[in-house]
Amino acid sequence: MAKDAVKGDFSESFLAYVREQQFQLVQTEALSKQDFISIPPKGKVLDSETLMHLKATCKSNLEVQIVVCDGLSALAIEANIRDILSMLFDGFELEKITFGAPIIVRYGRVGVADQISHALNMRLALCLIGERPGLSTPGSMSAYLTYNPGPHTISSDRTVVSNIHALGTMPIEAGAHVVQIVKRILHLKMSGVKLQESYTG
Amino acid sequence: MSIKPLLSVGIDVGTTSMHLSINRLLLSNVSKIGEPERVVVSGYEKVYASPICVTPLTVEGVIDADAILSFIVQQYGRAGVKVDDIASGAVIVTGETAKIRNAEAVIKQVSSLSGQFVVASAGPDFESVLAGRGSGAAAYSKDTNKVICNVDIGGGTTNIAVFKGGVLKSTSAVGLGGRLVRLTEQLKVSKITRSARLCFEQLRIATESGVVLSRSDVCALADYAAARLVEAITVSEWTAPFLLTEPLSLEQSVDEYWFSGGIAQVMRDLSSVRSDTEYGDLGVFLARALHARLNAIGLCVIIPPDAIRATVIGASVHTLQISGSTVWVSENVLPLSGIPVIEPSTSCAGMSAAAEQSDRASRGGRSALPSSVCRPDSEDFISRVANCLKGQSLDWAETAVALSLPDIGRADYQTTKEWADLIVTALHRFRARPPYVVITPHDVAIALGQCLRVLIPDALLVCLDGVSVDGTGVVLDIGRPVAGAAVPVVVKSMVFPT
C-alpha cells in the first residue's frame, strides 16, 4: 500500500480537476517519479524556464502563495485537497488575506514552494504536500508555512501542520486552523521555531 | 511545549461542615509533533487543604454567605494564593433544603470573587459523581475495570455513585448522615432533622428537642439509619422516604464499596474516637453501627486516604474539561457561565438508522471516522430544536443557549457548510440571543466556526469540540483559554432546591 502510494502519480481525474479549476500545473527538475525519489534535490527546484512562465502568468506581490506538491503521496493530495482549499479560500477572504491561486507541482518537495513564492515576491509560502506513507494511512498530507521564503530558508523557519486526513486532523479543520496560523505569522512576521516560541514566551 | 498549570479550588459547603482544597492542575499537550495541540488534565498536585470548619448559618438558619466569603478569603491568604490566581474550580452547596434555600445566592457571591473562577453548583447527583471521582473510586474502577460503588456520607446526606470501568453507571442521594440529630455530651437532643423524625417514628421512640435519650435509643437510631444506608447501596431500585433522588440502579454486582466523607473518616479511626459525642451529633454512633453492619454482611469495604476531602478534591480536580485547541472563540466573549445546553438529536437524510447507530457506537475517540455523510434535514432539525427549548422551558431570545450538535457524520466541506446554514437558520428562527455557543461531537469546531463566520461575520461566537456534554438539563461554564485556543469547560447539573 505504502509503496504504491509513493510511486503513484496524479490521476487523470485529479488532472481534470486541476484543469477545470485553471490551476497552473508544473514539474520540478525531476524527470520522473524514479528520478525524484533517487535524486531528492531535483524535487526542490523548477528550471528557469518554468519559473519565468510562472512569473509571467501568476499574480505576485501578495501575502500568501499556495503551492501543492505530490511529495511522497499524490494520493494524499487527491483525497484531501478539495476540502482544505475550499476552507483556505473562504478563510483568507474572511480574514482579508491576499493570496495567489494554487500552483500544482509534480515531483515536488517542500523547498520548491520557497523558490516559487520568492520568485513571485509573496510574503508567505504555504506548501500542501503528500507525506511519506506511514503505517496508519497512505493518504496523509502536511501543510508547511514559511514566512519570507527564499534561498536562505532553513527547516527551522517552517511551521508545520501534519497528519491531515480523514482519520487525523480532518482537512476542513486543518484548513481553518492554517488560516489562523497564517494570520498570526503575517502579524508577527515570523514562522517556524520563532513562532513556536512566541506562544510560550 | 510546557503548559502553565492551573490553580483550581474546590469548596464544599455542607450541612455540617465546610472546607476547601486548592490544587494545581497539571496540563499536558498529548498531540504528536505537527498536530494541533491536544491539552488534557494529566494530574494534580495538592497545594493547600483548609481545616474543616462548622458551616456558618444566619439567625434565620440559612447559610451565611458573608461568613463563607470571609472564610474563603482567609483560607486563600493562608494558602498564599491570590484570588486572581485561581483559574477554575467549583463550589458545591449541598445538604438540607431548609438551610440551603439561598444556595444560588451564595454561589453567585462566591463566584463574584473572581472573574476567572469557573463555578459549578451542584445537585445531589452531581455531588455524588464528584465524591466518587475525588475519592479515587472512579479512577480505580477504570484501572481495574471493576464495578465500584462510592458512598460519601456527610452530615445531612449520603451521596452514592457507581462506576464500571471508570464510566458512571448510576447515582443516588439519601437524606441520612451523621447530623440526623445533634446531641450533647449527656445525649440530650438539641436538634432533630426530618429524616430523624421518620426514623424515630419507625422505632416507636417518642422524642423531641430537649429530651435526653438513653444510650440504647441513640444506638437504635444509629443502627436504623445504618441499615437503611446499607439497603440504599445494595438494593437496586430501593424505595424509601429518605431518597433525595432516584434510587440507585444496580445492573451488575458491585465488586468493592468505597466510603468517603466525614463518617468514613470516623469509621476508619473508630479506635481513636475520644468521645461518642465528639462531633456533637450522631456521627460516631452511625460510623460504629455502619461498620458493624458492613462487617456482618461481608461487603468488600475500602476507605481511601483523604476520605473526608473526596468532594472538594472532586470539585477542584474533576470538574474541568479542556476543549480542543482548534476551536473558534470570538474576542472578549469569555468567560461565560450558566449556559444551558440543548441537544437536539437528529434524523439524517441519506443516513440509515443502522449506519447512524454504528456511527454512534464507533464514536468516542476523536479520530473515529463516521461511515457516511449526514446531510442535515432542515425542517426536522428546527422542530427538534424547538422541542428541546420547550422541554427545558428556554426562550432562546432571552437566554444564550449552547447548541450541542448531533453526530454530523463525515464532515466534508459541503456538509459542514450545510450545517452552518442550518444553524444560522435556527439562530434567526428563534431570534437567538448572542453569544452563539455551538458544541460539535467531531473535531471540526474551527472549521464549523469559519463556515459560520462566513455567514454571520460579526457575531459573537463560541464553537467548541473535545468536550463531552452528555445529559439533558446541564449548563456550561466556559473559561478563558488556557493554552493556545483551548478553553476550560465545566459541565454542571444545576439543581437548586425550590
Boltz contact constraints between the chains, C-beta under 6 A:
constraints:
  - contact:
      token1: [A, 83]
      token2: [B, 412]
      max_distance: 6.0
  - contact:
      token1: [A, 83]
      token2: [B, 413]
      max_distance: 6.0
  - contact:
      token1: [A, 86]
      token2: [B, 413]
      max_distance: 6.0
  - contact:
      token1: [A, 90]
      token2: [B, 454]
      max_distance: 6.0
  - contact:
      token1: [A, 91]
      token2: [B, 450]
      max_distance: 6.0
  - contact:
      token1: [A, 94]
      token2: [B, 453]
      max_distance: 6.0
  - contact:
      token1: [A, 94]
      token2: [B, 454]
      max_distance: 6.0
  - contact:
      token1: [A, 160]
      token2: [B, 34]
      max_distance: 6.0
  - contact:
      token1: [A, 162]
      token2: [B, 34]
      max_distance: 6.0
  - contact:
      token1: [A, 163]
      token2: [B, 35]
      max_distance: 6.0
  - contact:
      token1: [A, 166]
      token2: [B, 369]
      max_distance: 6.0
  - contact:
      token1: [A, 167]
      token2: [B, 367]
      max_distance: 6.0
  - contact:
      token1: [A, 167]
      token2: [B, 369]
      max_distance: 6.0
  - contact:
      token1: [A, 170]
      token2: [B, 411]
      max_distance: 6.0
  - contact:
      token1: [A, 170]
      token2: [B, 444]
      max_distance: 6.0
  - contact:
      token1: [A, 172]
      token2: [B, 413]
      max_distance: 6.0
  - contact:
      token1: [A, 172]
      token2: [B, 416]
      max_distance: 6.0
  - contact:
      token1: [A, 172]
      token2: [B, 447]
      max_distance: 6.0
  - contact:
      token1: [A, 173]
      token2: [B, 326]
      max_distance: 6.0
  - contact:
      token1: [A, 173]
      token2: [B, 443]
      max_distance: 6.0
  - contact:
      token1: [A, 173]
      token2: [B, 444]
      max_distance: 6.0
  - contact:
      token1: [A, 173]
      token2: [B, 446]
      max_distance: 6.0
  - contact:
      token1: [A, 173]
      token2: [B, 447]
      max_distance: 6.0
  - contact:
      token1: [A, 176]
      token2: [B, 446]
      max_distance: 6.0
  - contact:
      token1: [A, 176]
      token2: [B, 447]
      max_distance: 6.0
  - contact:
      token1: [A, 176]
      token2: [B, 450]
      max_distance: 6.0
  - contact:
      token1: [A, 177]
      token2: [B, 36]
      max_distance: 6.0
  - contact:
      token1: [A, 177]
      token2: [B, 326]
      max_distance: 6.0
  - contact:
      token1: [A, 177]
      token2: [B, 446]
      max_distance: 6.0
  - contact:
      token1: [A, 200]
      token2: [B, 1]
      max_distance: 6.0
